[in-house]
Amino acid sequence: MNEQLSLFKNKNISNQFYIYVLINSLNTEIFYVGKGSKNRKDQHLIEFQKIINSQQGKITSFKEIKDKRKYKNYRKMRLFFEIYINGGEIISKKVYSNLTESKAFKVDNY
């Protein structure tokens, strides 16, 4: 029984990847496609929320953000701000799941 349980866990680990998209709610366009595991699809939004919180919600443009260079993906964060400032939301959705890492790379790079 323990061997079967161990094999089952290993199988889940190898199929832990997924493909997700980020969608602009203002125009329903997909602006980002990524490969992830665990809570990766939410990390962009968590990083963005930290930026908003650090600015105390008093921003009207990305230009006002201090030290933009520290953000991992400047372009993506700039688009997040444009959506945020215009009253939209960033929607994060899984589109493929239960993938091996190699299959996830193939789909992500398609």
C-alpha positions as CSV (number, residue, x, y, z in Angstrom):
1,M,0.0,0.0,0.0
2,N,2.8,2.5,0.8
3,E,4.5,1.8,-2.5
4,Q,1.3,2.6,-4.4
5,L,0.8,5.8,-2.4
6,S,4.4,6.8,-3.1
7,L,3.9,6.1,-6.9
8,F,0.7,8.1,-6.9
9,K,2.5,11.1,-5.3
10,N,5.3,11.0,-7.8
11,K,2.8,11.0,-10.7
12,N,1.1,14.1,-9.3
13,I,4.4,15.9,-9.0
14,S,5.2,15.3,-12.6
15,N,1.8,16.6,-13.8
16,Q,1.7,19.6,-11.5
17,F,2.1,22.3,-14.2
18,Y,-0.6,24.4,-16.0
19,I,-0.9,27.1,-18.6
20,Y,-2.7,30.3,-17.5
21,V,-3.7,33.5,-19.1
22,L,-4.1,37.1,-17.9
23,I,-7.1,38.9,-19.3
24,N,-7.8,42.7,-19.4
25,S,-11.4,43.0,-18.2
26,L,-11.8,46.3,-20.0
27,N,-11.6,44.7,-23.5
28,T,-11.5,41.0,-22.6
29,E,-8.1,40.6,-24.4
30,I,-5.6,38.1,-23.3
31,F,-2.3,40.0,-22.8
32,Y,-0.2,37.3,-21.1
33,V,0.2,33.5,-21.4
34,G,2.3,31.7,-18.8
35,K,3.3,28.3,-17.5
36,G,3.0,27.7,-13.8
37,S,2.6,25.4,-10.9
38,K,1.1,25.9,-7.4
39,N,0.0,29.5,-7.2
40,R,2.1,31.0,-9.9
41,K,-0.8,32.5,-11.8
42,D,-1.6,34.6,-8.8
43,Q,1.9,35.9,-8.1
44,H,1.6,38.7,-10.7
45,L,-1.5,40.0,-9.0
46,I,0.1,39.7,-5.5
47,E,3.1,41.7,-6.7
48,F,0.8,44.3,-8.2
49,Q,-1.2,44.5,-5.0
50,K,2.0,45.1,-3.0
51,I,2.8,48.0,-5.3
52,I,-0.6,49.5,-4.9
53,N,-0.4,49.1,-1.2
54,S,3.0,50.7,-1.0
55,Q,1.8,53.7,-2.9
56,Q,-1.2,54.0,-0.6
57,G,-3.6,54.0,-3.5
58,K,-2.5,57.6,-4.5
59,I,-1.3,56.9,-8.1
60,T,-2.8,58.2,-11.3
61,S,-0.1,56.9,-13.7
62,F,2.7,54.4,-13.7
63,K,5.2,57.3,-14.1
64,E,4.4,58.2,-10.4
65,I,5.7,54.8,-9.1
66,K,9.1,55.1,-7.4
67,D,11.9,52.9,-8.4
68,K,10.2,51.0,-11.3
69,R,13.4,49.0,-12.0
70,K,12.8,46.7,-9.0
71,Y,9.8,45.2,-10.6
72,K,10.4,41.9,-12.4
73,N,8.4,42.7,-15.5
74,Y,8.2,46.4,-16.1
75,R,6.0,46.2,-19.2
76,K,3.5,43.9,-17.6
77,M,3.3,46.0,-14.5
78,R,2.8,49.1,-16.6
79,L,-0.2,47.4,-18.3
80,F,-1.6,46.4,-15.0
81,F,-1.5,50.0,-13.9
82,E,-3.3,51.1,-17.1
83,I,-6.0,48.6,-16.4
84,Y,-6.2,49.6,-12.8
85,I,-6.3,53.3,-13.4
86,N,-9.1,52.9,-16.0
87,G,-11.3,50.9,-13.5
88,G,-10.6,47.4,-14.9
89,E,-9.4,44.2,-13.4
90,I,-6.8,41.6,-14.3
91,I,-8.5,38.2,-14.7
92,S,-6.3,35.2,-14.1
93,K,-7.5,31.8,-15.5
94,K,-6.0,28.4,-16.0
95,V,-6.6,27.1,-19.5
96,Y,-4.7,23.8,-19.4
97,S,-3.9,21.8,-16.2
98,N,-2.4,18.5,-15.1
99,L,0.6,18.9,-17.5
100,T,4.2,17.7,-17.2
101,E,6.7,20.5,-17.4
102,S,7.8,19.6,-20.9
103,K,4.2,19.6,-22.2
104,A,3.6,22.9,-20.4
105,F,6.7,24.4,-22.1
106,K,5.4,23.2,-25.5
107,V,2.0,24.8,-25.0
108,D,3.4,28.0,-23.6
109,N,5.8,28.4,-26.5
110,Y,3.2,27.6,-29.2
